[in-house]
Amino acid sequence: MPIIFVGAFAAFGAAGLWAGRAMAQRLFGEERHWAEVLTLTLHLATIFYSLLLALLAVAAYESYSETQRTVSREATTLSVLYRDVSGFSEPTRSTLQQELKDYTHYAVDEAWPEQQRGVVPREGVARTTEFQNTLLAYKPAEGDRALTEAAIAQFNNFADARRDRLDAVTDRLPDLLWAVLTVGILISIALVWFLPVESVKAHLFITVAYAVLSSLVLALVVAMDNPFRGAFSVSSEDFQLLLRTLMASDTRQ
């Protein structure tokens, strides 16, 4: 996908070069200092869009990193919660552990594919509520109250992390901003067409190189714009690791 994206901008630059060279003489033929003016304009446009793209790339990466931390936090709270309820008496212990296992399987097998399509998963609400009801209905012995309170506190942490993850599913840059960025880069590439370069091959090389450099950063921002979509996305590895290790077998039977 990034190769196609960058290639499209490079093709646009190369395709418009010949028309741009012909138009340059008609548009600026009588202007004595048009080359200097055009170079200055291109220089200013390049600086402006480079700074804008750099800021957006940093913002997109920070959003991606924050979502990674959120997913890791949710998986960690699940792990701690699973260990906490292992101290409960039967049959509540097995019921709660199974519900946590089912939720984790659901997150990996169903929720993540939905997130990768940009859809906020809904079924997790019922699963979370079911676990909450079971947890709150548990009547601990006098000496187990501290463990029960710890489990309830951990459940609240889990619910917060889960909500933050779901919020990140639809987190993306506004369409208007994408339109401004795309049009701005296309105009900057078009300005390169009018540079006074005698050699067509050299002019083609400069145009394509400028188009590739401009679109590479934009492609990076696109790849990280939504943390759960595309090849460069947050995976469910933390949840899968839980299923392969802690939840793979019960140590207390």
C-alpha positions in Angstrom: 0.0 0.0 0.0 2.7 2.6 0.9 4.5 1.8 -2.4 1.4 2.4 -4.4 0.7 5.6 -2.5 4.2 7.0 -3.1 4.2 5.7 -6.7 1.0 7.6 -7.4 2.6 10.9 -6.3 5.8 10.1 -8.3 3.7 9.3 -11.4 1.8 12.6 -11.0 5.1 14.5 -10.9 6.5 12.7 -13.9 3.3 13.0 -15.9 2.9 16.7 -15.4 6.5 17.6 -16.1 6.3 18.1 -19.8 3.1 20.1 -19.6 4.7 22.2 -16.8 7.8 23.0 -18.8 5.8 24.2 -21.8 3.5 26.3 -19.5 6.5 27.9 -17.8 7.5 29.8 -20.9 4.0 31.0 -21.5 3.3 32.0 -18.0 6.6 33.5 -17.0 8.3 34.3 -20.3 8.1 38.1 -19.8 8.9 38.0 -16.1 12.6 38.9 -15.7 13.1 37.3 -12.3 10.5 34.6 -12.4 13.1 31.8 -11.7 14.1 33.5 -8.4 10.5 34.2 -7.4 9.5 30.6 -8.2 12.4 29.2 -6.3 11.6 31.3 -3.2 7.9 30.3 -3.4 8.8 26.6 -3.7 11.3 27.0 -0.8 8.7 28.6 1.5 6.0 26.0 0.5 8.4 23.2 1.2 9.4 24.5 4.6 5.7 25.0 5.6 4.5 21.6 4.5 7.6 19.9 5.9 7.0 21.3 9.3 3.3 20.5 9.1 4.0 16.9 8.0 6.6 16.5 10.7 4.2 17.7 13.4 1.5 15.3 12.1 3.9 12.4 12.0 4.9 13.0 15.6 1.3 13.3 16.6 0.4 10.1 14.8 3.3 8.2 16.3 2.4 9.4 19.8 -1.2 8.3 19.2 0.0 4.9 18.0 2.3 4.5 21.0 -0.4 5.5 23.4 -2.7 3.0 22.0 0.0 0.3 22.3 0.3 1.2 26.0 -3.4 1.1 26.4 -3.7 -2.4 25.0 -0.8 -3.5 27.1 -2.5 -2.0 30.2 -5.7 -3.8 29.5 -3.9 -7.1 29.1 -2.0 -6.5 32.3 -5.1 -5.8 34.3 -6.7 -9.0 32.9 -3.7 -10.9 34.0 -3.8 -9.5 37.5 -7.5 -9.9 37.7 -7.2 -13.6 36.7 -4.7 -14.1 39.5 -6.8 -12.3 42.0 -9.9 -14.4 41.4 -7.8 -17.5 41.6 -8.0 -17.0 45.4 -11.8 -17.1 45.4 -13.6 -20.2 46.6 -15.4 -22.5 44.2 -17.5 -22.4 42.1 -17.1 -18.7 41.7 -13.4 -19.0 41.1 -13.8 -21.3 38.0 -16.7 -19.2 36.7 -14.8 -15.9 36.8 -11.6 -17.4 35.3 -13.7 -19.0 32.5 -15.4 -15.7 31.8 -12.0 -13.9 31.6 -10.8 -16.6 29.2 -13.8 -16.2 27.1 -13.4 -12.5 27.0 -9.7 -12.8 26.0 -10.6 -15.2 23.2 -13.3 -12.8 22.1 -10.9 -9.9 22.0 -8.4 -11.8 19.8 -10.8 -13.7 17.5 -13.6 -11.2 17.1 -12.9 -7.7 18.5 -9.6 -7.2 16.8 -10.8 -8.0 13.3 -13.6 -5.6 13.8 -11.2 -2.9 15.0 -9.0 -3.5 11.9 -12.1 -2.6 9.8 -12.7 0.6 11.8 -15.7 -0.9 13.6 -16.1 -0.5 17.4 -16.7 -3.9 18.9 -20.0 -4.1 20.9 -20.3 -7.6 22.2 -17.6 -7.0 24.9 -20.1 -4.9 26.8 -22.3 -7.9 27.6 -19.2 -10.0 28.5 -17.8 -7.4 30.8 -21.2 -6.9 32.5 -21.6 -10.6 33.0 -18.2 -10.8 34.7 -19.0 -7.7 36.8 -22.2 -9.3 38.0 -20.5 -12.5 39.0 -17.8 -10.7 40.8 -20.1 -8.4 42.8 -22.3 -11.4 43.7 -19.5 -13.2 45.4 -19.7 -13.3 49.1 -16.2 -13.7 50.5 -15.3 -15.2 53.9 -14.2 -12.7 56.5 -10.5 -13.2 55.7 -11.0 -12.9 52.0 -12.5 -9.4 51.9 -9.2 -7.7 51.1 -8.7 -10.0 48.1 -12.2 -9.3 46.9 -11.7 -5.6 47.2 -8.4 -5.8 45.3 -10.2 -7.8 42.5 -12.9 -5.1 42.3 -10.3 -2.4 42.1 -8.5 -4.2 39.3 -11.7 -4.7 37.4 -12.3 -1.0 37.5 -8.8 -0.5 36.0 -9.6 -3.1 33.4 -12.8 -1.3 32.5 -10.9 2.0 32.1 -8.3 0.5 29.8 -10.9 -1.2 27.7 -12.8 2.0 27.3 -9.6 3.8 26.2 -8.9 1.1 23.6 -12.4 1.3 22.1 -12.0 5.1 21.9 -8.9 4.6 19.9 -10.7 2.6 17.2 -12.2 5.7 15.6 -9.3 8.0 16.5 -8.0 9.6 13.2 -7.2 12.9 11.6 -10.1 14.9 10.1 -10.9 14.5 6.4 -10.5 18.2 5.8 -6.9 18.1 7.1 -6.1 15.2 4.8 -7.5 17.2 1.9 -5.4 20.2 2.7 -2.3 18.1 3.0 -2.9 16.3 -0.2 -3.7 19.4 -2.3 -0.7 21.2 -0.7 1.7 18.5 -1.7 0.3 18.3 -5.2 0.7 22.1 -5.6 4.3 21.9 -4.3 5.1 19.1 -6.9 3.5 21.3 -9.6 5.8 24.2 -8.7 8.8 22.0 -9.4 7.6 21.6 -13.0 8.2 25.3 -13.5 11.8 25.3 -12.3 14.2 26.6 -15.0 16.1 23.3 -15.6 17.5 22.9 -19.1 18.0 19.1 -19.0 14.7 17.2 -19.2 16.3 14.1 -17.5 17.6 16.2 -14.6 14.3 18.0 -14.3 12.5 14.6 -14.3 14.8 13.3 -11.6 14.3 16.4 -9.4 10.6 16.2 -9.8 10.2 12.5 -9.0 12.7 12.8 -6.1 10.7 15.7 -4.6 7.4 13.8 -5.1 8.8 10.7 -3.4 10.3 12.6 -0.4 7.1 14.5 0.1 4.8 11.5 -0.1 6.9 9.2 2.0 6.2 11.2 5.2 2.6 11.5 4.2 2.4 7.7 3.7 3.9 7.3 7.2 1.2 9.5 8.7 -1.5 7.6 6.8 -0.1 4.3 8.1 -0.2 5.4 11.7 -3.3 7.6 11.5 -5.6 4.9 12.9 -3.7 2.6 15.4 -5.8 -0.5 14.6 -5.9 -0.3 10.8 -3.3 -1.1 8.1 -0.1 -3.1 8.1 1.4 -0.8 10.7 -1.2 -1.4 13.5 -1.4 -2.4 17.1 -1.7 -6.2 17.4 -3.5 -8.4 19.9 -0.2 -10.1 20.8 -0.5 -9.1 24.5 -3.8 -10.9 24.7 -2.5 -13.9 22.8 0.4 -14.2 25.2 -2.1 -14.4 28.1 -3.9 -17.2 26.4 -0.7 -19.1 25.7 0.7 -18.7 29.2 -1.4 -17.7 32.3 -4.7 -18.9 30.9 -3.4 -22.0 29.2 -4.0 -24.1 32.2 -5.3 -23.6 35.7 -2.8 -24.2 38.4 -5.5 -24.6 41.1 -7.9 -27.4 40.4 
